[in-house]
Amino acid sequence: MKNIGLIGYGVIGKRVADAINAQDDMNLVGVCDVISDWRIQNAVRKNYNIYAATPDAEKTMKDAGISVVGNMMDLLDKVDLIVDCTPKNIAAQNVKIYKEKGIKFIVQGGEKHETTGHSFSAENNYNSALNLDATRVVSCNTTSILRTLTALKKAGLLDYARGTLLRRATDPWESHLGGIMNTMVPERDIPSHQGPDAQSVDPDLDVITSAVKVPETLSHLHYWNVKLKKPTTKEEVLNAFKKSTRIKFIQYDQGLVSNNTIKEMYLDMGRPWGDMYEVALWEDMLKVVGDELFYAYVVDNQAIVIPETIDAIRALTGIETDAAKSIAKTNKSLGIN
């Protein structure tokens, strides 16, 4: 049983907190943030111990009637590992503190690879993270790229891959603050950052991505054109993808024709927040032409990295040295079949 602390109780943080709480080999010591509004109040209702990141935050929390059990340093003194889910660039500042205190830590994909020197995807490089001091769980889009391409690579099918990403404009809960309307915004650089990011986990991947920001908030949509190492069949490709427990086949002809219908299905399944931890890949859209593969899938930007983070905790702390066992344990706890 390892004691785990969480810094940042936002879109990812609240999901990581619940996921840690669902494990039988780790203990959530508490969550730390600067907010005192409805978000952290939900953490109080879940009986999570609340820590204030700053003195000003502690005063504001107490004024709001939130019971604060300590500050950030108090939390760090009680944990074996910290998961930092703070907004982009804040974690990089916190890293100095973690290193000074000799605490293992995990950051999320908004930070640069150089922040930790190791980037993580459970089905690809779990073993290389064993007992490290730190890792970075790569972004939602990069996680999906690694899951699908790693499955093809393990089957000996992958030569190179070219993908187009249609990226959601902002997170749903803050779409009133920004995002885009009635337009699409292409990323200027090709490759977009997701391809090189995937190579930070697996340098051998020959992958190039391009990305377009679109006016919606539910998820990302990817289109992929993959050059296979040999002419093959659709059945062989599907069998390769089936080796990943975190790729879910969906059927276009069963009414799953859009990201909102897929979201509705996961809500009906009873997943918290309708979360989709898997890559939802259209089986009946997938096409193989000789040695070329074409497929498309949807990525839940708020949920896909949650199981990866749990596996990263096990790898860094060494409580499970077998990747397959950790993945299976995480899957069972989160209802991934």
Disulfide bonds with the S-S distance in Angstrom:
none
